[in-house]
């Protein structure tokens, strides 16, 4: 607890909450950064006919670091995702490789408009809207892999019309 008290005296806040990551923010909350991670690993054991272990393998499915927050107030936000697993860092057919999965800046001038610039996951279907780490059961379509929307460089304008209630 002394670290948090010292941080508040210096003009910034630290918030640590299970499931929400670690948030660092200035006292006026104009600048903030939330740090989260996602890690999954698996072990594959194969046995021969006699029940003796024939082989074993350990693989890392995901090892990702997420950074998000706001710059100069709540209207300008950012989101970065880095992948460190072998599947994230493999060389692509064009010869490129990158550990940057998402890098996007959002500008929201009011509650009805949001402009986004950068490389991010295209939210084309339910599989791209719900993150794998939030699923309890496997909820992916078999046609998602052959026909992926994937991550692209985008300039996205999202308009949310006002809701008028009677």
N, CA, C and O of each residue as an XYZ file, in Angstrom:
664
protein
N       0.794     -1.203      0.000
C       0.000      0.000      0.000
C       0.835      1.265      0.000
O       0.350      2.277     -0.506
N       2.051      1.291      0.527
C       2.836      2.525      0.495
C       3.125      3.018     -0.920
O       3.257      4.223     -1.135
N       3.226      2.097     -1.898
C       3.497      2.505     -3.280
C       2.337      3.334     -3.808
O       2.561      4.364     -4.442
N       1.098      2.908     -3.561
C      -0.059      3.638     -4.049
C      -0.182      4.996     -3.383
O      -0.521      5.975     -4.047
N       0.081      5.078     -2.108
C       0.036      6.356     -1.400
C       1.093      7.308     -1.948
O       0.820      8.490     -2.155
N       2.284      6.802     -2.180
C       3.361      7.611     -2.748
C       2.981      8.099     -4.148
O       3.278      9.239     -4.507
N       2.329      7.246     -4.938
C       1.932      7.621     -6.293
C       0.921      8.752     -6.260
O       1.012      9.675     -7.070
N      -0.038      8.706     -5.348
C      -1.042      9.762     -5.269
C      -0.425     11.074     -4.827
O      -0.865     12.136     -5.266
N       0.575     11.029     -3.975
C       1.254     12.250     -3.549
C       2.029     12.886     -4.693
O       2.209     14.103     -4.709
N       2.492     12.086     -5.649
C       3.280     12.590     -6.774
C       2.425     13.085     -7.938
O       2.984     13.566     -8.924
N       1.105     12.991     -7.871
C       0.245     13.532     -8.913
C      -0.248     12.522     -9.929
O      -0.738     12.912    -10.989
N      -0.134     11.249     -9.640
C      -0.698     10.242    -10.529
C      -1.349      9.152     -9.708
O      -1.088      9.006     -8.514
N      -2.215      8.376    -10.381
C      -2.966      7.336     -9.683
C      -2.621      5.973    -10.272
O      -2.338      5.857    -11.464
N      -2.648      4.953     -9.436
C      -2.440      3.578     -9.853
C      -3.655      2.786     -9.400
O      -4.027      2.819     -8.227
N      -4.275      2.068    -10.344
C      -5.440      1.242    -10.018
C      -5.138     -0.183    -10.457
O      -4.893     -0.429    -11.638
N      -5.154     -1.111     -9.530
C      -4.911     -2.521     -9.834
C      -6.180     -3.281     -9.463
O      -6.593     -3.301     -8.303
N      -6.795     -3.910    -10.479
C      -8.028     -4.643    -10.250
C      -7.992     -5.923    -11.064
O      -7.706     -5.885    -12.261
N      -8.277     -7.056    -10.435
C      -8.249     -8.341    -11.119
C      -9.218     -8.333    -12.301
O     -10.386     -7.974    -12.153
N      -8.727     -8.728    -13.463
C      -9.539     -8.763    -14.673
C      -9.523     -7.477    -15.465
O      -9.819     -7.486    -16.660
N      -9.181     -6.363    -14.823
C      -9.148     -5.071    -15.508
C      -7.735     -4.581    -15.764
O      -7.556     -3.531    -16.381
N      -6.728     -5.311    -15.307
C      -5.346     -4.928    -15.526
C      -4.862     -3.878    -14.539
O      -5.459     -3.650    -13.487
N      -3.762     -3.251    -14.919
C      -3.140     -2.201    -14.115
C      -3.321     -0.887    -14.860
O      -2.920     -0.771    -16.018
N      -3.918      0.098    -14.209
C      -4.144      1.397    -14.834
C      -3.284      2.445    -14.152
O      -3.302      2.583    -12.929
N      -2.535      3.177    -14.954
C      -1.744      4.319    -14.496
C      -2.391      5.567    -15.094
O      -2.663      5.605    -16.294
N      -2.637      6.570    -14.283
C      -3.297      7.780    -14.772
C      -2.767      8.996    -14.036
O      -2.320      8.905    -12.893
N      -2.826     10.140    -14.715
C      -2.484     11.391    -14.049
C      -3.634     11.759    -13.119
O      -4.740     11.240    -13.267
N      -3.386     12.635    -12.181
C      -4.406     13.016    -11.198
C      -5.619     13.652    -11.875
O      -6.750     13.451    -11.432
N      -5.392     14.420    -12.946
C      -6.516     15.046    -13.652
C      -7.152     14.110    -14.683
O      -8.113     14.498    -15.347
N      -6.636     12.889    -14.830
C      -7.125     11.840    -15.728
C      -7.096     12.235    -17.206
O      -7.839     11.667    -18.007
N      -6.253     13.194    -17.578
C      -6.092     13.528    -18.989
C      -5.292     12.461    -19.726
O      -5.509     12.224    -20.914
N      -4.384     11.829    -19.029
C      -3.546     10.783    -19.617
C      -3.705      9.513    -18.782
O      -3.663      9.555    -17.553
N      -3.885      8.397    -19.462
C      -3.967      7.130    -18.741
C      -3.442      6.004    -19.617
O      -3.405      6.115    -20.843
N      -3.036      4.923    -18.969
C      -2.612      3.733    -19.678
C      -3.014      2.516    -18.847
O      -2.691      2.418    -17.663
N      -3.724      1.595    -19.491
C      -4.104      0.338    -18.853
C      -3.291     -0.776    -19.493
O      -3.217     -0.880    -20.717
N      -2.690     -1.598    -18.663
C      -1.851     -2.703    -19.118
C      -2.564     -4.010    -18.782
O      -2.905     -4.265    -17.628
N      -2.785     -4.839    -19.815
C      -3.410     -6.144    -19.637
C      -2.591     -7.172    -20.400
O      -1.823     -6.827    -21.298
N      -2.760     -8.427    -20.035
C      -2.080     -9.493    -20.766
C      -3.033    -10.667    -20.963
O      -4.020    -10.817    -20.243
N      -2.712    -11.494    -21.955
C      -3.495    -12.680    -22.275
C      -2.501    -13.777    -22.623
O      -1.707    -13.632    -23.552
N      -2.546    -14.860    -21.885
C      -1.584    -15.944    -22.092
C      -2.320    -17.275    -22.053
O      -3.108    -17.530    -21.142
N      -2.060    -18.124    -23.046
C      -2.599    -19.483    -23.016
C      -1.533    -20.442    -23.511
O      -0.788    -20.138    -24.442
N      -1.471    -21.589    -22.886
C      -0.478    -22.603    -23.233
C      -1.131    -23.974    -23.175
O      -2.168    -24.151    -22.536
N      -0.523    -24.934    -23.841
C      -1.056    -26.289    -23.846
C       0.044    -27.326    -23.865
O       1.163    -27.065    -24.306
N      -0.292    -28.504    -23.379
C       0.632    -29.638    -23.377
C      -0.032    -30.766    -24.143
O      -1.198    -31.077    -23.902
N       0.696    -31.384    -25.065
C       0.205    -32.507    -25.842
C       0.996    -33.751    -25.447
O       2.214    -33.803    -25.620
N       0.301    -34.744    -24.921
C       0.936    -36.002    -24.525
C       0.416    -37.118    -25.410
O      -0.794    -37.252    -25.595
N       1.301    -37.907    -25.947
C       0.913    -39.068    -26.752
C       1.475    -40.318    -26.101
O       2.619    -40.339    -25.647
N       0.651    -41.363    -26.061
C       1.048    -42.617    -25.436
C       1.019    -43.741    -26.457
O       0.226    -43.709    -27.398
N       1.875    -44.729    -26.275
C       1.853    -45.896    -27.167
C       0.803    -46.885    -26.680
O       0.078    -46.607    -25.725
N       0.719    -48.038    -27.334
C      -0.316    -49.029    -27.012
C      -0.201    -49.565    -25.588
O      -1.205    -49.949    -24.987
N       0.999    -49.593    -25.054
C       1.211    -50.116    -23.706
C       0.921    -49.086    -22.612
O       0.969    -49.419    -21.428
N       0.627    -47.870    -22.983
C       0.355    -46.829    -22.010
C       1.581    -46.043    -21.589
O       1.493    -45.147    -20.749
N       2.714    -46.374    -22.165
C       3.926    -45.614    -21.866
C       3.931    -44.334    -22.704
O       3.462    -44.320    -23.842
N       4.463    -43.277    -22.129
C       4.496    -42.000    -22.849
C       5.454    -42.090    -24.022
O       6.635    -42.397    -23.857
N       4.923    -41.816    -25.223
C       5.744    -41.877    -26.434
C       6.349    -40.517    -26.755
O       7.507    -40.425    -27.160
N       5.557    -39.457    -26.571
C       6.083    -38.116    -26.860
C       5.277    -37.070    -26.100
O       4.148    -37.320    -25.677
N       5.864    -35.922    -25.940
C       5.163    -34.805    -25.319
C       5.621    -33.516    -25.986
O       6.751    -33.406    -26.461
N       4.723    -32.555    -26.007
C       5.039    -31.257    -26.615
C       4.333    -30.161    -25.821
O       3.216    -30.355    -25.341
N       4.978    -29.028    -25.689
C       4.430    -27.861    -25.006
C       4.328    -26.742    -26.030
O       5.298    -26.455    -26.732
N       3.172    -26.109    -26.122
C       3.047    -24.996    -27.063
C       2.395    -23.795    -26.389
O       1.597    -23.931    -25.463
N       2.755    -22.636    -26.877
C       2.165    -21.383    -26.399
C       1.181    -20.927    -27.464
O       1.572    -20.575    -28.576
N      -0.098    -20.937    -27.112
C      -1.132    -20.524    -28.062
C      -1.189    -19.010    -28.221
O      -1.239    -18.494    -29.338
N      -1.181    -18.310    -27.102
C      -1.214    -16.848    -27.128
C      -0.337    -16.300    -26.024
O      -0.300    -16.833    -24.915
N       0.353    -15.249    -26.335
C       1.105    -14.472    -25.351
C       1.008    -13.029    -25.828
O       1.812    -12.584    -26.647
N       0.037    -12.315    -25.321
C      -0.233    -10.969    -25.826
C      -0.226     -9.938    -24.711
O      -0.569    -10.224    -23.564
N       0.176     -8.727    -25.085
C       0.205     -7.585    -24.184
C      -0.688     -6.510    -24.783
O      -0.523     -6.142    -25.946
N      -1.633     -6.002    -23.999
C      -2.554     -4.963    -24.446
C      -2.302     -3.676    -23.662
O      -2.215     -3.690    -22.434
N      -2.187     -2.583    -24.376
C      -2.053     -1.257    -23.780
C      -3.179     -0.391    -24.330
O      -3.394     -0.351    -25.542
N      -3.891      0.296    -23.461
C      -4.948      1.199    -23.917
C      -5.064      2.348    -22.932
O      -4.613      2.258    -21.791
N      -5.674      3.424    -23.391
C      -5.835      4.579    -22.513
C      -6.284      5.795    -23.276
O      -6.795      5.697    -24.391
N      -6.087      6.950    -22.662
C      -6.480      8.194    -23.319
C      -5.332      9.198    -23.286
O      -4.456      9.161    -22.422
N      -5.380     10.096    -24.268
C      -4.375     11.152    -24.426
C      -5.081     12.496    -24.406
O      -6.028     12.697    -25.166
N      -4.664     13.392    -23.586
C      -5.210     14.749    -23.516
C      -6.710     14.780    -23.244
O      -7.395     15.695    -23.699
N      -7.227     13.812    -22.521
C      -8.640     13.775    -22.179
C      -9.351     12.582    -22.781
O      -8.740     11.788    -23.497
N     -10.639     12.448    -22.497
C     -11.379     11.261    -22.926
C     -11.754     11.226    -24.410
O     -12.209     10.190    -24.894
N     -11.579     12.318    -25.139
C     -11.958     12.333    -26.554
C     -10.949     11.617    -27.452
O     -11.312     11.153    -28.532
N      -9.710     11.523    -27.029
C      -8.663     10.888    -27.832
C      -8.136      9.670    -27.076
O      -7.491      9.808    -26.036
N      -8.414      8.479    -27.605
C      -8.005      7.240    -26.943
C      -7.146      6.412    -27.893
O      -7.130      6.648    -29.101
N      -6.440      5.447    -27.333
C      -5.589      4.575    -28.137
C      -5.694      3.146    -27.639
O      -6.105      2.889    -26.507
N      -5.312      2.224    -28.509
C      -5.293      0.812    -28.156
C      -4.166      0.138    -28.942
O      -4.091      0.254    -30.165
N      -3.302     -0.560    -28.228
C      -2.188     -1.290    -28.839
C      -2.242     -2.734    -28.360
O      -2.540     -3.002    -27.197
N      -1.949     -3.660    -29.269
C      -1.857     -5.063    -28.876
C      -0.625     -5.660    -29.537
O      -0.425     -5.528    -30.744
N       0.197     -6.320    -28.725
C       1.415     -6.961    -29.202
C       1.308     -8.460    -28.965
O       0.874     -8.894    -27.898
N       1.701     -9.251    -29.956
C       1.671    -10.707    -29.842
C       3.078    -11.264    -29.809
O       3.904    -10.913    -30.651
N       3.361    -12.133    -28.844
C       4.699    -12.679    -28.678
C       4.748    -14.194    -28.845
O       5.812    -14.790    -28.672
N       3.624    -14.835    -29.177
C       3.615    -16.286    -29.354
C       4.192    -16.647    -30.725
O       4.262    -15.791    -31.607
N       4.599    -17.888    -30.912
C       5.141    -18.292    -32.220
C       4.170    -18.055    -33.377
O       4.603    -17.709    -34.476
N       2.867    -18.234    -33.152
C       1.912    -17.994    -34.239
C       1.779    -16.509    -34.569
O       1.444    -16.161    -35.702
N       2.033    -15.633    -33.606
C       1.948    -14.190    -33.848
C       3.193    -13.638    -34.539
O       3.111    -12.639    -35.255
N       4.336    -14.274    -34.334
C       5.598    -13.720    -34.841
C       6.139    -14.469    -36.054
O       7.256    -14.200    -36.495
N       5.359    -15.407    -36.601
C       5.853    -16.168    -37.752
C       5.949    -15.271    -38.988
O       5.245    -14.268    -39.099
N       6.819    -15.647    -39.897
C       7.012    -14.890    -41.131
C       5.848    -15.165    -42.075
O       5.485    -16.318    -42.306
N       5.273    -14.114    -42.611
C       4.140    -14.215    -43.532
C       4.619    -14.582    -44.926
O       5.813    -14.477    -45.207
N       3.715    -15.013    -45.816
C       4.125    -15.379    -47.184
C       4.833    -14.264    -47.943
O       5.645    -14.542    -48.826
N       4.541    -13.007    -47.615
C       5.211    -11.897    -48.304
C       6.586    -11.581    -47.708
O       7.255    -10.651    -48.157
N       7.011    -12.351    -46.698
C       8.327    -12.157    -46.099
C       8.347    -11.248    -44.893
O       9.378    -11.128    -44.230
N       7.233    -10.603    -44.593
C       7.162     -9.691    -43.451
C       6.780    -10.444    -42.182
O       6.152    -11.501    -42.233
N       7.164     -9.886    -41.066
C       6.689    -10.377    -39.771
C       6.606     -9.179    -38.833
O       7.415     -8.254    -38.906
N       5.634     -9.216    -37.971
C       5.443     -8.119    -37.033
C       4.762     -8.651    -35.793
O       3.873     -9.498    -35.882
N       5.169     -8.166    -34.652
C       4.508     -8.563    -33.422
C       3.400     -7.581    -33.037
O       2.741     -7.771    -32.015
N       3.185     -6.538    -33.838
C       2.107     -5.580    -33.572
C       0.817     -6.136    -34.166
O       0.691     -6.252    -35.385
N      -0.128     -6.474    -33.318
C      -1.410     -7.015    -33.772
C      -2.390     -5.877    -34.071
O      -3.037     -5.875    -35.119
N      -2.501     -4.920    -33.163
C      -3.403     -3.783    -33.327
C      -2.696     -2.520    -32.863
O      -1.969     -2.532    -31.870
N      -2.913     -1.446    -33.581
C      -2.428     -0.125    -33.194
C      -3.427      0.881    -33.762
O      -3.423      1.156    -34.962
N      -4.272      1.421    -32.909
C      -5.346      2.286    -33.398
C      -5.545      3.464    -32.447
O      -5.378      3.346    -31.233
N      -5.905      4.599    -33.035
C      -6.237      5.813    -32.284
C      -7.686      6.157    -32.603
O      -8.092      6.163    -33.765
N      -8.457      6.442    -31.562
C      -9.874      6.804    -31.714
C     -10.053      8.266    -31.299
O      -9.534      8.708    -30.274
N     -10.796      8.997    -32.118
C     -11.165     10.368    -31.762
C     -12.684     10.412    -31.697
O     -13.363     10.107    -32.677
N     -13.215     10.790    -30.541
C     -14.655     10.841    -30.327
C     -15.040     12.264    -29.942
O     -15.029     12.604    -28.759
N     -15.388     13.117    -30.942
C     -15.700     14.513    -30.630
C     -16.977     14.696    -29.811
O     -17.096     15.660    -29.055
N     -17.939     13.767    -29.959
C     -19.161     13.815    -29.152
C     -19.693     12.394    -28.997
O     -19.040     11.444    -29.429
N     -20.846     12.237    -28.400
C     -21.363     10.902    -28.117
C     -21.906     10.185    -29.349
O     -22.255      9.008    -29.264
N     -21.986     10.871    -30.500
C     -22.548     10.263    -31.703
C     -21.512      9.930    -32.769
O     -21.819      9.170    -33.688
N     -20.320     10.457    -32.684
C     -19.300     10.259    -33.705
C     -18.047      9.648    -33.096
O     -17.672      9.954    -31.965
N     -17.405      8.773    -33.875
C     -16.092      8.249    -33.492
C     -15.306      7.987    -34.766
O     -15.778      7.275    -35.653
N     -14.124      8.550    -34.862
C     -13.213      8.309    -35.979
C     -12.045      7.480    -35.468
O     -11.463      7.794    -34.430
N     -11.700      6.421    -36.195
C     -10.610      5.539    -35.792
C      -9.596      5.448    -36.918
O      -9.965      5.329    -38.087
N      -8.312      5.505    -36.565
C      -7.231      5.423    -37.534
C      -6.238      4.378    -37.064
O      -5.851      4.366    -35.896
N      -5.824      3.501    -37.967
C      -4.786      2.542    -37.611
C      -5.079      1.142    -38.078
O      -5.967      0.915    -38.900
N      -4.331      0.214    -37.549
C      -4.494     -1.200    -37.870
C      -5.242     -1.847    -36.723
O      -4.799     -1.809    -35.575
N      -6.373     -2.438    -37.040
C      -7.180     -3.059    -35.995
C      -7.979     -4.213    -36.566
O      -8.050     -4.396    -37.782
N      -8.569     -4.979    -35.690
C      -9.399     -6.115    -36.076
C     -10.702     -5.583    -36.655
O     -11.360     -4.739    -36.047
N     -11.070     -6.077    -37.827
C     -12.319     -5.674    -38.456
C     -13.451     -6.428    -37.776
O     -13.433     -7.657    -37.713
N     -14.416     -5.709    -37.278
C     -15.530     -6.340    -36.567
C     -16.614     -6.688    -37.570
O     -17.679     -6.071    -37.599
N     -16.318     -7.710    -38.409
C     -17.214     -8.090    -39.489
C     -18.256     -9.111    -39.067
O     -19.313     -9.204    -39.690
N     -17.984     -9.871    -38.031
C     -18.941    -10.865    -37.562
C     -18.763    -11.060    -36.062
O     -17.901    -10.439    -35.439
N     -19.585    -11.925    -35.498
C     -19.564    -12.121    -34.046
C     -18.218    -12.647    -33.558
O     -17.778    -12.307    -32.460
N     -17.564    -13.477    -34.372
C     -16.266    -14.034    -33.978
C     -15.213    -12.945    -33.829
O     -14.272    -13.109    -33.052
N     -15.346    -11.844    -34.548
C     -14.375    -10.762    -34.450
C     -14.751     -9.727    -33.398
O     -13.918     -8.908    -33.010
N     -15.987     -9.756    -32.938
C     -16.412     -8.808    -31.914
C     -16.070     -9.332    -30.519
O     -15.607     -8.577    -29.664
N     -16.301    -10.629    -30.292
C     -16.035    -11.241    -28.991
C     -14.629    -11.820    -28.987
O     -14.309    -12.665    -29.823
N     -13.799    -11.387    -28.077
C     -12.431    -11.861    -27.981
C     -12.401    -13.305    -27.479
O     -13.240    -13.702    -26.669
N     -11.441    -14.082    -27.958
C     -11.312    -15.484    -27.560
C     -11.122    -15.632    -26.063
O     -11.605    -16.598    -25.473
N     -10.428    -14.691    -25.436
C     -10.165    -14.820    -24.004
C     -11.427    -14.652    -23.170
O     -11.435    -15.014    -21.994
N     -12.496    -14.109    -23.754
C     -13.732    -13.916    -23.014
C     -14.726    -15.057    -23.198
O     -15.752    -15.097    -22.520
N     -14.434    -15.989    -24.110
C     -15.343    -17.099    -24.370
C     -15.163    -18.199    -23.337
O     -14.036    -18.532    -22.971
N     -16.259    -18.759    -22.869
C     -16.205    -19.884    -21.944
C     -16.084    -21.179    -22.744
O     -15.297    -22.059    -22.394
N     -16.862    -21.291    -23.812
C     -16.808    -22.446    -24.697
C     -16.314    -21.986    -26.060
O     -16.330    -20.793    -26.363
N     -15.880    -22.927    -26.873
C     -15.450    -22.587    -28.223
C     -16.660    -22.104    -29.002
O     -17.631    -22.842    -29.171
N     -16.605    -20.882    -29.471
C     -17.749    -20.300    -30.166
C     -17.357    -19.726    -31.507
O     -17.806    -18.639    -31.870
N     -16.541    -20.426    -32.239
C     -16.093    -19.938    -33.533
C     -16.763    -20.714    -34.658
O     -16.970    -21.922    -34.546
N     -17.094    -20.037    -35.718
C     -17.691    -20.666    -36.880
C     -16.615    -21.383    -37.688
O     -15.462    -20.952    -37.708
N     -16.988    -22.475    -38.353
C     -16.016    -23.203    -39.182
C     -15.676    -22.432    -40.451
O     -14.670    -22.736    -41.091
N     -16.482    -21.445    -40.836
C     -16.187    -20.661    -42.032
C     -15.381    -19.406    -41.721
O     -15.051    -18.644    -42.630
N     -15.062    -19.182    -40.458
C     -14.294    -17.998    -40.082
C     -12.856    -18.075    -40.591
O     -12.303    -17.070    -41.037
N     -12.251    -19.255    -40.528
C     -10.863    -19.397    -40.974
C     -10.703    -19.298    -42.495
O      -9.799    -18.597    -42.951
N     -11.542    -19.972    -43.307
C     -11.355    -19.847    -44.763
C     -11.687    -18.465    -45.317
O     -11.150    -18.073    -46.353
N     -12.561    -17.724    -44.647
C     -12.982    -16.413    -45.143
C     -12.769    -15.338    -44.082
O     -13.742    -14.747    -43.614
N     -11.522    -15.068    -43.689
C     -11.301    -14.107    -42.604
C     -11.363    -12.661    -43.085
O     -10.958    -12.341    -44.203
N     -11.877    -11.805    -42.221
C     -11.806    -10.369    -42.506
C     -10.428     -9.865    -42.095
O      -9.844     -9.020    -42.773
N      -9.904    -10.387    -40.978
C      -8.545    -10.090    -40.546
C      -8.317     -8.670    -40.107
O      -9.250     -7.872    -40.014
N      -7.051     -8.359    -39.835
C      -6.653     -7.009    -39.455
C      -6.200     -6.256    -40.689
O      -5.470     -6.800    -41.517
N      -6.609     -5.062    -40.814
C      -6.254     -4.226    -41.955
C      -5.964     -2.811    -41.459
O      -6.259     -2.467    -40.314
N      -5.388     -2.007    -42.330
C      -5.246     -0.587    -42.032
C      -6.571      0.082    -42.376
O      -7.092     -0.085    -43.479
N      -7.099      0.822    -41.448
C      -8.426      1.373    -41.630
C      -8.523      2.820    -41.167
O      -7.782      3.275    -40.296
N      -9.451      3.510    -41.775
C      -9.967      4.773    -41.259
C     -11.464      4.534    -41.144
O     -12.161      4.485    -42.157
N     -11.960      4.387    -39.942
C     -13.342      3.996    -39.713
C     -14.102      5.166    -39.103
O     -13.645      5.799    -38.151
N     -15.258      5.433    -39.666
C     -16.140      6.459    -39.104
C     -17.365      5.728    -38.571
O     -18.057      5.035    -39.317
N     -17.627      5.883    -37.293
C     -18.793      5.245    -36.697
C     -19.733      6.324    -36.201
O     -19.354      7.190    -35.413
N     -20.955      6.255    -36.672
C     -21.972      7.221    -36.261
C     -23.023      6.490    -35.453
O     -23.570      5.479    -35.893
N     -23.296      6.999    -34.287
C     -24.354      6.431    -33.457
C     -25.455      7.460    -33.344
O     -25.306      8.470    -32.656
N     -26.580      7.200    -34.030
C     -27.652      8.193    -33.967
C     -28.244      8.277    -32.568
O     -28.250      7.295    -31.826
N     -28.739      9.453    -32.217
C     -29.349      9.587    -30.882
C     -30.609      8.729    -30.779
O     -31.347      8.574    -31.753
N     -30.843      8.183    -29.611
C     -32.027      7.361    -29.379
C     -33.094      8.245    -28.755
O     -32.893      8.841    -27.697
N     -34.217      8.316    -29.426
C     -35.333      9.099    -28.897
C     -36.309      8.150    -28.240
O     -36.813      7.226    -28.878
N     -36.569      8.370    -27.001
C     -37.495      7.512    -26.260
C     -38.805      8.232    -26.083
O     -38.860      9.443    -25.868
N     -39.848      7.457    -26.181
C     -41.192      8.008    -26.042
C     -41.588      8.093    -24.589
O     -42.693      8.535    -24.276
